[in-house]
Every structure is written in C-alpha cells, then in structure tokens.
Amino acid sequence: MTGSLGFVEANGLRFAYLEEGSGPLVLMLHGFPDTAHTWDALRPLIAAKGYRAVSPFMRGYHPSGLPLADADQETLARDPLALIEALGADEAVLIGHDWGAGAAYSAAALGPDRVTKLITVAIPHPATLKPALRKLWGVRHFAVYKLPGAAKRFARNDFAALPAICRRWSPTWSPDPQEFNAVRECFSSPGSLDAAFGYYRKFSPLPSPSLKVRITVPTIVFAGLDDPLAEPSDYRRAARMFDGDYVIEEVPGGHFMHREHPEVFAERVLLHL
C-alpha cells in the first residue's frame, strides 16, 4: 500500500484517508464500486510534483465511519468542502471519479472559493444528461440497487458482481483479479457495502440544488473513448454548465480509464496541475 493512513472528522463523520507528499492540497474522490486505493497509481505521482495528495475513503466506505442515514447529493457535496477545512487547507484541487465526480461538481458549485481546479472522470455534468434507451439500460443498476436486499445479492459468491459490473462499464479492461482485493476488503466490513448502496437508495433523477448552479472553477473532464455509456458528445453538451475554462480530455479506456491506462491518464492530469 502506498500512502499513510490518517483519520479526520468532517461534516459529522470520521473519514479515513491515504496521504502522500506536501504542498497545495489535491483531494481525490473515488466512486463505486471502489475505494481510495483507486488512486494508488496517481497519488504518488501528484505528490512527486510538489502537492499534498489525499484520497479519502468516501462516506460509509470502511475504514471511514458509517453514516446514520443515506446521504443525499447535498451531503455528498459538503463532504469535500468539509474535508478541505478539516485537513487544514484553505483550498484544493478536486479530482473525482463516478460518485466522487458528482460530489466534486456539487462542491465546486457550492464553494468555488475553496476549489482551485476541478478534474472529473467518466461522468459528464449530471444536470445535462439526456435519457436515451441505451443509456437507461446501461444505468439500470441505479434502479436495481434501490431494491431490498440489493447489497446482499451483490456480495454473493465472493462479490462476483464486482468484476462483472466493471466489465460492463469498461469492456476493454482485463484487470488482474487482485485489482478488486481492496474493494472486497472494504465491503466485507459490516455495514460498509450497505452504506455504499445508500448512495443509490437516496439518488433522485432530478438534479439537486447544487447541480443546478453553474460552475466558475476551471474544469477538466476526462472522457473514456471506450466508455459504452458516456460519449464525448455528452461532455460537449455539458459545457453549458460552466462559466470558467472547460477542457475535455479524451483518453483510451472505459469508465475506469484511470486504472485501465494509468500512465496515459496520469500524464494528462499532471499537465493540468
């Protein structure tokens, strides 16, 4: 494992995080099904460039604390802003993937004075997504994961659903089975998998207030050229939500492009830092 493990209280919850380096803060937010270890390849490279690279385990993901209730989008938006303050910084670069991207979009809208740059991965701005049959089928898990017993079904057969859904979202990726060890360990902790499914239980297709606010922070969005759901055109359409600089980086890979092609991804990210 790279990075030292730390803990901090933020937004009413105890967050665990991995940290490397010193300097301006870069806060790296993971999604589902994932953990802070999704940034293990990128975090030391950012630290080597003179930054303090911190990747928290998101709300409810072990060893972070379990929330008392499922978190809505506004709670997820306040988490990064609270983490910046709790980590002793005035501002940070935010990098977010999947649910972490959604939290980062909202955080940049709510606290533009706390976010110096926004980098999102694999998720166009949620307020601009247009429903289409193919896309709705691709995100059917948003409905399935709301059903009673969904977390228990996901955990069956040593989390067989984990590599299966990653193949669906990143069809060109052939990961080593050990890629999922950190996620299995996280979700084996009592309550953690159910807390992760709480994001889906609380999800509403209607944009929450923070997702209706135009973003003024300089933004870079990473689009996977092999992503079966989010196409480059979706990111171009999302430009209307940004008043500041808005750059689309098209890179090989699907939803997990940062792990499929870590060298290419890291090179592009470091250029923007």
PyMOL commands that set and color helices and strands:
alter all, ss='L'
color gray80, all
select helices_A, chain A and resi 36-39+43-48+73-86+99-110+126-128+133-138+141-144+150-159+161-169+177-188+192-202+209-212+232-241+257-260+262-272
alter helices_A, ss='H'
color red, helices_A
select strands_A, chain A and resi 4-10+13-20+25-29+52-56+92-97+115-121+219-224+246-251
alter strands_A, ss='S'
color yellow, strands_A
deselect
rebuild
show_as cartoon
